[in-house]
Amino acid sequence: MGFFLRRLSFYFLAFLVAATINFIIPRAMPGDPVTMMFANATVQVTPERIAAMTKLLGFVDGPLHEQYFTYLKSIFSWNLGISIQTYPQTVNAMLGNAVGWSLFLAGTAVVLSFCIGSVLGIFAAWKRGSKYDAFISLPCSLCKRFRL
């Protein structure tokens, strides 16, 4: 149980670090995403329209810690908002469209690595004790040595 809790706490901490970096970087960049959306607009954009779009996209004014907790809440509730790049499509829809290709690429990589690894392992077992076996088995011995 201790191993499981250590792993779970490590992954939770890694998630918080990644989410914090993802939260801070856009806010540290100069400019505003909404004004960048309308930078090349051919129509006149009023300040009221910019304010409405800012509210729609979830760029709330307020202290940074309140924005951060709102950001974390939206991540955990899987409400990722509207995409700035492909407005008015939601981020969830964009991710949903990409899941199929991601699974295809990951599946292809798993099948290829299994096939190549099996063939290399068979040849290493066939030529046991040779330089080829030592070369192919080197990553395994490094994993055992450094407990990876």
ROPA-87758 format. One record per residue (C-alpha): residue in three letters; residue number from 1; z negated, y negated, x; chain. Coordinates in steps of 0.05 Angstrom, whole numbers, always signed. Example, Ala and Ser with C-alpha at 12.3 -4.5 7.8 and 13.67 -1.06 7.14 Angstrom:
<pts>
<pt res="ala" n="1" zz="-156" yy="+90" xx="+246" chain="A"/>
<pt res="ser" n="2" zz="-143" yy="+21" xx="+273" chain="A"/>
</pts>
This chain:
<pts>
<pt res="met" n="1" zz="+0" yy="+0" xx="+0" chain="A"/>
<pt res="gly" n="2" zz="-14" yy="-47" xx="+58" chain="A"/>
<pt res="phe" n="3" zz="+56" yy="-38" xx="+86" chain="A"/>
<pt res="phe" n="4" zz="+86" yy="-54" xx="+18" chain="A"/>
<pt res="leu" n="5" zz="+43" yy="-117" xx="+10" chain="A"/>
<pt res="arg" n="6" zz="+61" yy="-140" xx="+81" chain="A"/>
<pt res="arg" n="7" zz="+135" yy="-131" xx="+67" chain="A"/>
<pt res="leu" n="8" zz="+130" yy="-165" xx="-1" chain="A"/>
<pt res="ser" n="9" zz="+93" yy="-225" xx="+29" chain="A"/>
<pt res="phe" n="10" zz="+143" yy="-230" xx="+86" chain="A"/>
<pt res="tyr" n="11" zz="+202" yy="-232" xx="+37" chain="A"/>
<pt res="phe" n="12" zz="+166" yy="-282" xx="-8" chain="A"/>
<pt res="leu" n="13" zz="+153" yy="-327" xx="+52" chain="A"/>
<pt res="ala" n="14" zz="+225" yy="-320" xx="+75" chain="A"/>
<pt res="phe" n="15" zz="+248" yy="-339" xx="+5" chain="A"/>
<pt res="leu" n="16" zz="+204" yy="-401" xx="+5" chain="A"/>
<pt res="val" n="17" zz="+229" yy="-422" xx="+73" chain="A"/>
<pt res="ala" n="18" zz="+302" yy="-413" xx="+52" chain="A"/>
<pt res="ala" n="19" zz="+290" yy="-449" xx="-15" chain="A"/>
<pt res="thr" n="20" zz="+255" yy="-506" xx="+20" chain="A"/>
<pt res="ile" n="21" zz="+311" yy="-515" xx="+70" chain="A"/>
<pt res="asn" n="22" zz="+361" yy="-512" xx="+13" chain="A"/>
<pt res="phe" n="23" zz="+321" yy="-565" xx="-24" chain="A"/>
<pt res="ile" n="24" zz="+312" yy="-612" xx="+34" chain="A"/>
<pt res="ile" n="25" zz="+381" yy="-613" xx="+66" chain="A"/>
<pt res="pro" n="26" zz="+419" yy="-644" xx="+6" chain="A"/>
<pt res="arg" n="27" zz="+365" yy="-696" xx="-2" chain="A"/>
<pt res="ala" n="28" zz="+367" yy="-714" xx="+71" chain="A"/>
<pt res="met" n="29" zz="+442" yy="-726" xx="+69" chain="A"/>
<pt res="pro" n="30" zz="+467" yy="-797" xx="+57" chain="A"/>
<pt res="gly" n="31" zz="+496" yy="-812" xx="-11" chain="A"/>
<pt res="asp" n="32" zz="+489" yy="-785" xx="-81" chain="A"/>
<pt res="pro" n="33" zz="+528" yy="-724" xx="-107" chain="A"/>
<pt res="val" n="34" zz="+543" yy="-758" xx="-173" chain="A"/>
<pt res="thr" n="35" zz="+574" yy="-819" xx="-141" chain="A"/>
<pt res="met" n="36" zz="+613" yy="-773" xx="-95" chain="A"/>
<pt res="met" n="37" zz="+641" yy="-738" xx="-157" chain="A"/>
<pt res="phe" n="38" zz="+667" yy="-804" xx="-183" chain="A"/>
<pt res="ala" n="39" zz="+690" yy="-831" xx="-116" chain="A"/>
<pt res="asn" n="40" zz="+763" yy="-814" xx="-130" chain="A"/>
<pt res="ala" n="41" zz="+761" yy="-825" xx="-205" chain="A"/>
<pt res="thr" n="42" zz="+821" yy="-861" xx="-235" chain="A"/>
<pt res="val" n="43" zz="+780" yy="-888" xx="-294" chain="A"/>
<pt res="gln" n="44" zz="+726" yy="-941" xx="-292" chain="A"/>
<pt res="val" n="45" zz="+657" yy="-908" xx="-287" chain="A"/>
<pt res="thr" n="46" zz="+600" yy="-948" xx="-317" chain="A"/>
<pt res="pro" n="47" zz="+529" yy="-945" xx="-291" chain="A"/>
<pt res="glu" n="48" zz="+508" yy="-914" xx="-358" chain="A"/>
<pt res="arg" n="49" zz="+557" yy="-857" xx="-348" chain="A"/>
<pt res="ile" n="50" zz="+531" yy="-846" xx="-277" chain="A"/>
<pt res="ala" n="51" zz="+459" yy="-845" xx="-303" chain="A"/>
<pt res="ala" n="52" zz="+478" yy="-796" xx="-358" chain="A"/>
<pt res="met" n="53" zz="+514" yy="-750" xx="-309" chain="A"/>
<pt res="thr" n="54" zz="+455" yy="-754" xx="-261" chain="A"/>
<pt res="lys" n="55" zz="+408" yy="-731" xx="-316" chain="A"/>
<pt res="leu" n="56" zz="+456" yy="-677" xx="-340" chain="A"/>
<pt res="leu" n="57" zz="+462" yy="-647" xx="-270" chain="A"/>
<pt res="gly" n="58" zz="+387" yy="-646" xx="-261" chain="A"/>
<pt res="phe" n="59" zz="+378" yy="-700" xx="-208" chain="A"/>
<pt res="val" n="60" zz="+312" yy="-726" xx="-234" chain="A"/>
<pt res="asp" n="61" zz="+276" yy="-786" xx="-205" chain="A"/>
<pt res="gly" n="62" zz="+205" yy="-776" xx="-185" chain="A"/>
<pt res="pro" n="63" zz="+161" yy="-754" xx="-128" chain="A"/>
<pt res="leu" n="64" zz="+191" yy="-704" xx="-80" chain="A"/>
<pt res="his" n="65" zz="+138" yy="-651" xx="-95" chain="A"/>
<pt res="glu" n="66" zz="+153" yy="-654" xx="-170" chain="A"/>
<pt res="gln" n="67" zz="+227" yy="-646" xx="-156" chain="A"/>
<pt res="tyr" n="68" zz="+211" yy="-587" xx="-111" chain="A"/>
<pt res="phe" n="69" zz="+170" yy="-551" xx="-163" chain="A"/>
<pt res="thr" n="70" zz="+223" yy="-565" xx="-216" chain="A"/>
<pt res="tyr" n="71" zz="+274" yy="-536" xx="-167" chain="A"/>
<pt res="leu" n="72" zz="+232" yy="-473" xx="-157" chain="A"/>
<pt res="lys" n="73" zz="+221" yy="-465" xx="-232" chain="A"/>
<pt res="ser" n="74" zz="+296" yy="-469" xx="-244" chain="A"/>
<pt res="ile" n="75" zz="+309" yy="-416" xx="-191" chain="A"/>
<pt res="phe" n="76" zz="+257" yy="-368" xx="-220" chain="A"/>
<pt res="ser" n="77" zz="+283" yy="-379" xx="-291" chain="A"/>
<pt res="trp" n="78" zz="+354" yy="-367" xx="-266" chain="A"/>
<pt res="asn" n="79" zz="+375" yy="-435" xx="-294" chain="A"/>
<pt res="leu" n="80" zz="+418" yy="-459" xx="-236" chain="A"/>
<pt res="gly" n="81" zz="+450" yy="-516" xx="-273" chain="A"/>
<pt res="ile" n="82" zz="+520" yy="-544" xx="-275" chain="A"/>
<pt res="ser" n="83" zz="+565" yy="-541" xx="-214" chain="A"/>
<pt res="ile" n="84" zz="+582" yy="-607" xx="-182" chain="A"/>
<pt res="gln" n="85" zz="+645" yy="-579" xx="-150" chain="A"/>
<pt res="thr" n="86" zz="+674" yy="-545" xx="-211" chain="A"/>
<pt res="tyr" n="87" zz="+645" yy="-588" xx="-267" chain="A"/>
<pt res="pro" n="88" zz="+633" yy="-569" xx="-325" chain="A"/>
<pt res="gln" n="89" zz="+626" yy="-496" xx="-304" chain="A"/>
<pt res="thr" n="90" zz="+555" yy="-471" xx="-293" chain="A"/>
<pt res="val" n="91" zz="+532" yy="-443" xx="-227" chain="A"/>
<pt res="asn" n="92" zz="+512" yy="-378" xx="-262" chain="A"/>
<pt res="ala" n="93" zz="+584" yy="-370" xx="-286" chain="A"/>
<pt res="met" n="94" zz="+611" yy="-383" xx="-216" chain="A"/>
<pt res="leu" n="95" zz="+564" yy="-330" xx="-187" chain="A"/>
<pt res="gly" n="96" zz="+583" yy="-282" xx="-243" chain="A"/>
<pt res="asn" n="97" zz="+656" yy="-290" xx="-225" chain="A"/>
<pt res="ala" n="98" zz="+641" yy="-275" xx="-151" chain="A"/>
<pt res="val" n="99" zz="+597" yy="-214" xx="-162" chain="A"/>
<pt res="gly" n="100" zz="+655" yy="-166" xx="-171" chain="A"/>
<pt res="trp" n="101" zz="+689" yy="-186" xx="-106" chain="A"/>
<pt res="ser" n="102" zz="+623" yy="-186" xx="-68" chain="A"/>
<pt res="leu" n="103" zz="+607" yy="-115" xx="-92" chain="A"/>
<pt res="phe" n="104" zz="+678" yy="-94" xx="-73" chain="A"/>
<pt res="leu" n="105" zz="+671" yy="-122" xx="-3" chain="A"/>
<pt res="ala" n="106" zz="+601" yy="-94" xx="+7" chain="A"/>
<pt res="gly" n="107" zz="+623" yy="-26" xx="-19" chain="A"/>
<pt res="thr" n="108" zz="+683" yy="-25" xx="+26" chain="A"/>
<pt res="ala" n="109" zz="+640" yy="-43" xx="+86" chain="A"/>
<pt res="val" n="110" zz="+590" yy="+13" xx="+70" chain="A"/>
<pt res="val" n="111" zz="+645" yy="+65" xx="+62" chain="A"/>
<pt res="leu" n="112" zz="+679" yy="+44" xx="+126" chain="A"/>
<pt res="ser" n="113" zz="+615" yy="+42" xx="+167" chain="A"/>
<pt res="phe" n="114" zz="+594" yy="+110" xx="+140" chain="A"/>
<pt res="cys" n="115" zz="+661" yy="+141" xx="+158" chain="A"/>
<pt res="ile" n="116" zz="+665" yy="+109" xx="+227" chain="A"/>
<pt res="gly" n="117" zz="+592" yy="+125" xx="+242" chain="A"/>
<pt res="ser" n="118" zz="+600" yy="+197" xx="+220" chain="A"/>
<pt res="val" n="119" zz="+661" yy="+208" xx="+263" chain="A"/>
<pt res="leu" n="120" zz="+627" yy="+175" xx="+324" chain="A"/>
<pt res="gly" n="121" zz="+565" yy="+217" xx="+311" chain="A"/>
<pt res="ile" n="122" zz="+604" yy="+281" xx="+307" chain="A"/>
<pt res="phe" n="123" zz="+639" yy="+267" xx="+373" chain="A"/>
<pt res="ala" n="124" zz="+573" yy="+248" xx="+406" chain="A"/>
<pt res="ala" n="125" zz="+542" yy="+314" xx="+382" chain="A"/>
<pt res="trp" n="126" zz="+603" yy="+353" xx="+405" chain="A"/>
<pt res="lys" n="127" zz="+601" yy="+322" xx="+475" chain="A"/>
<pt res="arg" n="128" zz="+525" yy="+323" xx="+481" chain="A"/>
<pt res="gly" n="129" zz="+498" yy="+297" xx="+548" chain="A"/>
<pt res="ser" n="130" zz="+563" yy="+263" xx="+568" chain="A"/>
<pt res="lys" n="131" zz="+574" yy="+189" xx="+582" chain="A"/>
<pt res="tyr" n="132" zz="+605" yy="+183" xx="+513" chain="A"/>
<pt res="asp" n="133" zz="+542" yy="+210" xx="+481" chain="A"/>
<pt res="ala" n="134" zz="+499" yy="+162" xx="+521" chain="A"/>
<pt res="phe" n="135" zz="+543" yy="+103" xx="+502" chain="A"/>
<pt res="ile" n="136" zz="+544" yy="+119" xx="+428" chain="A"/>
<pt res="ser" n="137" zz="+470" yy="+137" xx="+425" chain="A"/>
<pt res="leu" n="138" zz="+449" yy="+72" xx="+461" chain="A"/>
<pt res="pro" n="139" zz="+438" yy="+32" xx="+397" chain="A"/>
<pt res="cys" n="140" zz="+395" yy="+88" xx="+368" chain="A"/>
<pt res="ser" n="141" zz="+352" yy="+91" xx="+430" chain="A"/>
<pt res="leu" n="142" zz="+343" yy="+16" xx="+430" chain="A"/>
<pt res="cys" n="143" zz="+321" yy="+18" xx="+357" chain="A"/>
<pt res="lys" n="144" zz="+269" yy="+71" xx="+374" chain="A"/>
<pt res="arg" n="145" zz="+245" yy="+33" xx="+435" chain="A"/>
<pt res="phe" n="146" zz="+236" yy="-33" xx="+399" chain="A"/>
<pt res="arg" n="147" zz="+214" yy="+0" xx="+333" chain="A"/>
<pt res="leu" n="148" zz="+270" yy="-32" xx="+292" chain="A"/>
</pts>
